[in-house]
Amino acid sequence: MKAILSPAAKQQFFDNAGDPAAGFQLHTLAANDATPQTTYSNRAGTVATSNPVILHARGEAIVYLTPGIVYDFVLRDAQGQLVWTREDVAADAGSADAVSFTQSGAGAQARTTEDKLRE
C-alpha cells in the first residue's frame, strides 16, 4: 500500500487570530464517525502518525492519507477546545485506477476505469 500526500506537502494551521497553531491537535477520523483513522508521515504508508497529530511550533505537520479513505479532520487547541471541523477530506490516487466503473445490466461487477479502458 502507498499513501497519498494530502493536498499540501506540509500543512500549516492557524488559530482564530491568524497565528500559527503551535501545539494544536489535528484529529483524523473516519468520515462521519468518531473512529480514529490512521495517517502517515511517509509516502510508503509505513510510519503511522500519532492521532491526534500534534502541530509543531509553526503550526505545521506532514500528513499522508490512504487512497480511497475519506477522513474528517478536527482541529483542537492545545487545551482540547474545538477550533474547527472539516468533513470529507480525501486523497486522489491520481490515476484511472482510482475511479471505479460498473457496467449496467444483470451480473455487472465493479472494476476500475483503467481496466475498462484497457479492453
SELUM-845405 format. One line per 2 residues: number of its first residue (from 1); their letters; for each residue x, y, z of N, C-alpha, C. Coordinates in steps of 0.02 Angstrom, whole numbers, always signed. Atoms other than C-alpha are relative to their C-alpha. Example, Ala and Ser with C-alpha at 12.3 -4.5 7.8 and 13.67 -1.06 7.14 Angstrom:
SELUM-845405
1 = AS = +45/-59/+0/+615/-225/+390/+45/+60/+0 ~ -42/-59/-3/+684/-53/+357/-39/+55/+37
END
This chain:
SELUM-845405
1 = MK = +42/-59/+0/+0/+0/+0/+44/+62/+0 ~ -34/-64/-2/+59/+176/-37/-50/+53/+21
3 = AI = +42/-56/-22/-12/+329/+49/+8/+57/-50 ~ -1/-58/+44/-52/+488/-47/+5/+63/+43
5 = LS = -9/-61/-38/+5/+657/+13/-63/+42/-2 ~ +59/-43/-3/-136/+768/+71/+12/+62/-43
7 = PA = -5/-54/+49/-169/+924/-35/+61/+46/+5 ~ -60/-42/-7/-21/+1023/+36/+57/-44/+27
9 = AK = -56/+41/-21/+153/+946/+58/+13/+5/+75 ~ -5/-11/-72/+167/+1021/+231/-56/+48/+17
11 = QQ = +58/-41/-17/+5/+1084/+301/+16/+45/+59 ~ -8/-47/-56/+5/+1238/+410/-69/+21/+23
13 = FF = +64/-17/-30/-137/+1277/+528/+9/+62/+44 ~ -1/-63/-37/-182/+1439/+617/-56/+1/+51
15 = DN = +53/-9/-48/-281/+1489/+769/-48/+53/-27 ~ +51/-48/+23/-432/+1605/+756/+26/+71/-7
17 = AG = -30/-67/+6/-318/+1758/+773/+49/+3/-58 ~ -46/+1/+57/-213/+1703/+623/+71/-18/+18
19 = DP = -66/+20/-22/-63/+1647/+725/+10/-75/-12 ~ -12/+72/+8/+22/+1477/+694/-29/-39/+58
21 = AA = +34/+41/-50/-71/+1340/+786/+50/-47/+35 ~ -52/+39/-34/+81/+1282/+886/-31/-41/+56
23 = GF = +24/+44/-53/+42/+1132/+995/-72/-22/-9 ~ +69/+20/+11/-133/+1112/+922/-2/-74/-19
25 = QL = +10/+71/+14/-205/+939/+893/-43/-9/-62 ~ +39/+16/+60/-261/+877/+722/-23/-73/+7
27 = HT = +30/+66/-5/-378/+730/+747/-22/-22/-69 ~ +21/+27/+65/-403/+620/+592/-46/-59/+15
29 = LA = +53/+48/-16/-564/+520/+600/-29/-29/-64 ~ +38/+28/+56/-661/+404/+485/-58/+48/-14
31 = AN = +52/-48/+19/-786/+511/+389/-66/-16/+34 ~ +65/+4/-33/-948/+542/+484/+0/-51/+57
33 = DA = -8/+49/-53/-883/+436/+627/+52/+27/+49 ~ -49/-23/-49/-784/+464/+786/+60/-47/+6
35 = TP = -54/+48/-2/-666/+319/+749/+64/+30/-27 ~ -63/-27/+26/-484/+374/+734/+20/-36/-65
37 = QT = -22/+26/+65/-417/+350/+556/+74/+15/-7 ~ -72/-6/+4/-232/+321/+528/+23/+44/-58
39 = TY = -37/-37/+52/-124/+445/+431/+73/-18/+9 ~ -70/+22/+1/+60/+427/+392/+47/+60/-8
41 = SN = -51/-52/+7/+220/+529/+398/+46/-14/-59 ~ -41/+15/+59/+295/+446/+243/-44/-26/-57
43 = RA = +39/+18/+59/+237/+409/+66/-14/-75/-4 ~ +10/+72/+2/+258/+221/+85/-58/-23/+44
45 = GT = +55/+18/-45/+123/+223/+218/+21/-52/+51 ~ -25/+49/-48/+232/+125/+338/+13/+31/+69
47 = VA = -11/-33/-64/+255/+255/+476/-62/+40/+18 ~ +62/-33/-21/+91/+299/+560/+16/+61/+43
49 = TS = -7/-58/-43/+74/+471/+638/-39/-12/+65 ~ +40/+3/-60/+9/+497/+813/-70/+26/-18
51 = NP = +67/-26/+11/-177/+529/+821/-29/+18/+68 ~ -7/-56/+47/-201/+668/+859/+72/+15/-19
53 = VI = -64/-26/+22/-58/+741/+761/+11/+65/+38 ~ -15/-62/-37/+25/+874/+871/+40/+45/-46
55 = LH = -32/-48/+45/+71/+1027/+767/+61/+31/+33 ~ -62/-28/-28/+248/+1093/+790/-5/+76/+7
57 = AR = -1/-71/-18/+299/+1273/+834/-27/+46/-54 ~ +28/-42/+54/+248/+1341/+663/-70/-22/-19
59 = GE = +68/+24/+13/+80/+1250/+670/-3/-45/-61 ~ -4/+41/+60/+136/+1128/+535/+3/-75/+16
61 = AI = -6/+73/-4/+127/+940/+505/+2/-28/-71 ~ +2/+37/+63/+160/+819/+363/-50/-56/+10
63 = VY = +53/+48/-8/+6/+712/+337/-13/-35/-67 ~ +16/+41/+59/-7/+571/+208/-65/-38/+15
65 = LT = +65/+33/-7/-180/+497/+180/+0/-65/-40 ~ +8/+62/+37/-232/+324/+122/-49/+11/-57
67 = PG = +46/-7/+57/-308/+324/-54/-64/-40/+13 ~ +64/+34/-7/-492/+279/-54/-32/+8/+69
69 = IV = +28/-12/-67/-516/+327/+129/-22/+72/+5 ~ +25/-68/-10/-622/+478/+172/+6/+15/+74
71 = YD = -14/-20/-69/-573/+570/+330/-42/+61/+20 ~ +21/-64/-29/-643/+703/+444/+60/+25/+39
73 = FV = -53/-31/-38/-513/+824/+513/-33/+43/+53 ~ +24/-41/-55/-545/+902/+683/+61/+32/+31
75 = LR = -55/-37/-30/-427/+1038/+744/-22/+26/+69 ~ +11/-23/-68/-419/+1070/+931/+61/+37/+24
77 = DA = -58/-36/-26/-309/+1192/+1025/+36/-45/+51 ~ -42/+39/-45/-177/+1134/+1149/-38/-23/+63
79 = QG = +40/+19/-58/-309/+1128/+1287/-58/-46/-19 ~ +52/+46/+22/-425/+1019/+1182/-65/+33/-22
81 = QL = +61/-36/+21/-551/+1155/+1136/-6/-2/-77 ~ +13/+4/+72/-630/+1136/+963/+14/+67/-34
83 = VW = -12/-59/+42/-565/+1260/+833/-42/-5/-63 ~ +41/+11/+60/-643/+1187/+675/-2/-74/-17
85 = TR = +6/+68/+27/-700/+1027/+589/-6/+6/-76 ~ +5/+3/+73/-675/+986/+404/-19/-72/-17
87 = ED = +24/+66/+17/-777/+839/+341/+19/-19/-72 ~ -9/+29/+67/-746/+726/+190/+65/+21/-34
89 = VA = -67/-13/+27/-559/+751/+164/+24/-65/-31 ~ -23/+61/+33/-491/+627/+37/+59/+16/-45
91 = AD = -56/-7/+46/-335/+599/-66/-18/-34/-65 ~ +11/+28/+66/-347/+569/-252/+60/-43/-17
93 = AG = -56/+44/+17/-242/+420/-305/+34/+21/-64 ~ -34/-29/+57/-204/+514/-465/+2/-41/-63
95 = SA = +0/+40/+61/-242/+381/-595/-70/-28/-13 ~ +64/+30/+18/-385/+298/-686/-15/-61/+43
97 = DA = +9/+58/-43/-357/+151/-570/-39/+18/+63 ~ +34/-22/-61/-433/+255/-429/-75/+12/-11
99 = VS = +70/-14/+16/-601/+278/-518/-34/-65/-16 ~ +35/+63/+13/-725/+135/-512/-47/+7/-59
101 = FT = +44/+3/+58/-831/+82/-660/-45/-61/+10 ~ +46/+56/-3/-987/-27/-656/-44/+0/-62
103 = QS = +41/+8/+60/-1066/-87/-818/-72/-8/+22 ~ +70/+10/-18/-1256/-81/-816/-21/-70/-22
105 = GA = +26/+66/+19/-1356/-242/-827/+9/-52/+54 ~ -3/+55/-49/-1379/-405/-734/+70/-28/+4
107 = GA = -65/+31/-11/-1222/-480/-659/+59/+48/-7 ~ -53/-49/+8/-1122/-318/-678/+45/-1/+61
109 = QA = -48/-1/-55/-964/-310/-573/+40/+65/-3 ~ -40/-61/-3/-871/-156/-515/+72/-16/-17
111 = RT = -71/+6/+15/-695/-134/-583/+27/+70/-11 ~ -28/-67/+8/-576/+9/-611/-12/+26/-71
113 = TE = +6/-31/+66/-594/+131/-755/+60/-19/-42 ~ -60/+20/+37/-415/+87/-803/-9/-68/-33
115 = DK = +12/+66/+30/-466/-96/-829/-48/+5/-59 ~ +49/-8/+55/-615/-42/-935/+33/+32/-61
117 = LR = -33/-34/+56/-506/+73/-1041/+50/-46/-36 ~ -48/+47/+30/-384/-70/-1074/-34/-52/-45
119 = E = +35/+48/+42/-519/-175/-1159/+12/+12/-74
END
